[in-house]
Amino acid sequence: MTPEEILAAAQRIAEEVLYPAAIATDRAAIVPVTQLDTLAASGFYGLPGPVDAGGLGADFETLCAVIEILAGACLTTTFVWVQHLGAVRAAAASTRTGIKDRWLLDLGRGACRAGVALTGLIPGPSQLTARPVPGGVILDGIAPWVSGWERIDVIHAAARDPDDNVVWSFVDATEGPTLRVERLDLVAIQASATVRLRFQEHLVHSDRIVDVVPPSQWSLPNPGTIRVHAAMILGVASRCCALLGPGPMEDELAGHRAALDQAMAAQDFGAMAQARAGAAEFALRASGRLMVSTGSRSVLLDQHPQRLAREALFFLVYGSRPQVKAALLERLASRRVP
């Protein structure tokens, strides 16, 4: 598929499947598997995967555009699906014996669906450790945020070994004596089934270790991760703008998108943090304006404005970094009523 064909398919799924069910999905106990199956059937679980392995081979620009389109239709579904994409990229890039052959095709087809635990990438002492033992590693500690529980088969988990390397592995998403699960209650995307995991002497065999990354690499700022988060924010904001109708906010939305893309092209983490903060603050204003414009019915749970407003609140803190937080606090404090 060409990028244009990929975007057209995403737009069709967004408007015909995801958005009409977004309120029902938002109020569900867990995202309906049919929503995720639709993405898999259309090839989107393999969006960044290589074409010769059944993927769509989308470049980063197309990937972000698809995420924005889908998030503007149903953030909950998109959020669960997005967690999977890193596992596809990791399997495709892995140089460890057997990882590509065992995992890539099933991940790309969505036959195997992944969540992610980024615990080992959080600065400071890791909450999740990987202790080398014969035949693998032992995971101990907490993964405070894993989404899609009961809709994922494996967790693409990052833990820290004694040498401060990040050990990435595929861990079965199955509760048991060495893996305990606690469901989290969220202000938005509650149906994402986001959980806290507790590992206790949990063995991961060597053939499931995807990569081992030294501190000199994993500790580098990654503008791409923030750009992916921002694509979901832009999706929420774009839906608000669409519901509001033509007006100056559409131009502002385009300006925030351009700022994010410029920061990405320059690989400028500071500029990306500023642009991400700008997008989050804009989504908050756009959802607030939509609430006011819609009137009192906007507070009803069967209405989109309240859902979008809660999602905008969620992105004030989700996936933030110190630089993003500082920039966002400055933006929120600088707004003045005329």
Secondary structure, DSSP 8 states (H G I E B T S, - for coil): --HHHHHHHHHHHIIIIIGGGHHHHHHSSS--HHHHHHHHHTTGGGTTS-GGGT-----HHHHHHHHHHHHTT-HHHHHHHHHHHHHHHHHHH--STTHIIIIIHHHHHTSS-EEEE-GGGSSSS-SEEEEEETTEEEEEEEEEEE--TTT-SEEEEEEE-TTS-EEEEEEE---BTTEEEEE---SS-GGG--EEEEEEEEEEEGGGEEEEE-HHHHTS--HHHHHHHHHHHHHHHHHHHHHH-SSHHHHHHHHHHHHHHHHHHHT-HHHHHHHHHHHHHHHHHHHHHHHHHH-GGGGSTTSHHHHHHHHHHHTTTTT--HHHHHHHHHHHHH----
